[in-house]
Amino acid sequence: MSTIKWHTEDNKLIPERSTKHSVGFDFKSPEAYTIYPSETCMIDTKVSCEFSSDKWLGIYGRSS
């Protein structure tokens, strides 16, 4: 069975699907950041996960 188990200290940070048929999950930042054009930064989501062997994890930036 396909499963994903999320781990975080703050349940408000657990990634969610924005719609029932969404392929991916939306992550929330634990703090507010301003990222300017051409700038790169790393944000600790404070989230980890375990998933079954039929899943894979890819992290992509939003297009908007």
Phi and psi restraints in degrees (value plus and minus 20) as a CYANA .aco file:
   2 SER   PHI     -97.7   -57.7
   2 SER   PSI     105.3   145.3
   3 THR   PHI    -161.6  -121.6
   3 THR   PSI     131.5   171.5
   4 ILE   PHI    -151.9  -111.9
   4 ILE   PSI     106.9   146.9
   5 LYS   PHI    -134.4   -94.4
   5 LYS   PSI      96.1   136.1
   6 TRP   PHI    -109.7   -69.7
   6 TRP   PSI     124.3   164.3
   7 HIS   PHI    -147.2  -107.2
   7 HIS   PSI     106.0   146.0
   8 THR   PHI    -183.5  -143.5
   8 THR   PSI     135.7   175.7
   9 GLU   PHI    -102.5   -62.5
   9 GLU   PSI     -38.8     1.2
  10 ASP   PHI    -140.0  -100.0
  10 ASP   PSI      88.9   128.9
  11 ASN   PHI     -80.1   -40.1
  11 ASN   PSI     -39.4     0.6
  12 LYS   PHI     -89.4   -49.4
  12 LYS   PSI     -36.1     3.9
  13 LEU   PHI    -113.8   -73.8
  13 LEU   PSI     -23.7    16.3
  14 ILE   PHI     -83.7   -43.7
  14 ILE   PSI     105.2   145.2
  15 PRO   PHI     -79.4   -39.4
  15 PRO   PSI     124.7   164.7
  16 GLU   PHI    -152.2  -112.2
  16 GLU   PSI     135.7   175.7
  17 ARG   PHI    -103.6   -63.6
  17 ARG   PSI     115.6   155.6
  18 SER   PHI     -94.4   -54.4
  18 SER   PSI     -46.9    -6.9
  19 THR   PHI    -158.1  -118.1
  19 THR   PSI     145.0   185.0
  20 LYS   PHI     -76.6   -36.6
  20 LYS   PSI     -56.1   -16.1
  21 HIS   PHI    -121.5   -81.5
  21 HIS   PSI      -6.9    33.1
  22 SER   PHI     -83.4   -43.4
  22 SER   PSI     121.1   161.1
  23 VAL   PHI     -98.8   -58.8
  23 VAL   PSI     -59.2   -19.2
  24 GLY   PHI    -130.6   -90.6
  24 GLY   PSI     157.9   197.9
  25 PHE   PHI    -130.5   -90.5
  25 PHE   PSI     127.3   167.3
  26 ASP   PHI    -116.6   -76.6
  26 ASP   PSI     107.7   147.7
  27 PHE   PHI    -116.9   -76.9
  27 PHE   PSI     127.1   167.1
  28 LYS   PHI    -130.8   -90.8
  28 LYS   PSI     123.8   163.8
  29 SER   PHI    -101.1   -61.1
  29 SER   PSI     118.2   158.2
  30 PRO   PHI     -92.7   -52.7
  30 PRO   PSI     -34.5     5.5
  31 GLU   PHI    -158.6  -118.6
  31 GLU   PSI     139.6   179.6
  32 ALA   PHI    -101.4   -61.4
  32 ALA   PSI     116.0   156.0
  33 TYR   PHI    -153.1  -113.1
  33 TYR   PSI     130.7   170.7
  34 THR   PHI    -134.0   -94.0
  34 THR   PSI     100.8   140.8
  35 ILE   PHI    -134.9   -94.9
  35 ILE   PSI      96.9   136.9
  36 TYR   PHI    -106.2   -66.2
  36 TYR   PSI     139.3   179.3
  37 PRO   PHI     -72.9   -32.9
  37 PRO   PSI     121.2   161.2
  38 SER   PHI      50.2    90.2
  38 SER   PSI     -14.6    25.4
  39 GLU   PHI    -119.8   -79.8
  39 GLU   PSI     127.0   167.0
  40 THR   PHI    -145.1  -105.1
  40 THR   PSI     120.9   160.9
  41 CYS   PHI    -168.4  -128.4
  41 CYS   PSI     139.1   179.1
  42 MET   PHI    -126.2   -86.2
  42 MET   PSI     116.5   156.5
  43 ILE   PHI    -143.5  -103.5
  43 ILE   PSI     103.1   143.1
  44 ASP   PHI     -98.2   -58.2
  44 ASP   PSI      94.7   134.7
  45 THR   PHI     -97.2   -57.2
  45 THR   PSI     -31.5     8.5
  46 LYS   PHI      42.5    82.5
  46 LYS   PSI       6.4    46.4
  47 VAL   PHI    -147.3  -107.3
  47 VAL   PSI     119.2   159.2
  48 SER   PHI    -150.8  -110.8
  48 SER   PSI     149.4   189.4
  49 CYS   PHI    -172.2  -132.2
  49 CYS   PSI     140.4   180.4
  50 GLU   PHI    -142.2  -102.2
  50 GLU   PSI     120.7   160.7
  51 PHE   PHI    -164.3  -124.3
  51 PHE   PSI     137.4   177.4
  52 SER   PHI     -90.1   -50.1
  52 SER   PSI     142.3   182.3
  53 SER   PHI     -88.9   -48.9
  53 SER   PSI     -29.5    10.5
  54 ASP   PHI    -112.6   -72.6
  54 ASP   PSI     -11.9    28.1
  55 LYS   PHI    -133.5   -93.5
  55 LYS   PSI     141.2   181.2
  56 TRP   PHI    -159.6  -119.6
  56 TRP   PSI     138.5   178.5
  57 LEU   PHI    -134.8   -94.8
  57 LEU   PSI     104.3   144.3
  58 GLY   PHI    -150.4  -110.4
  58 GLY   PSI     118.6   158.6
  59 ILE   PHI    -138.1   -98.1
  59 ILE   PSI     105.0   145.0
  60 TYR   PHI    -149.8  -109.8
  60 TYR   PSI     126.1   166.1
  61 GLY   PHI     -94.7   -54.7
  61 GLY   PSI     134.6   174.6
  62 ARG   PHI     -93.0   -53.0
  62 ARG   PSI     133.1   173.1
  63 SER   PHI    -105.7   -65.7
  63 SER   PSI     -32.4     7.6
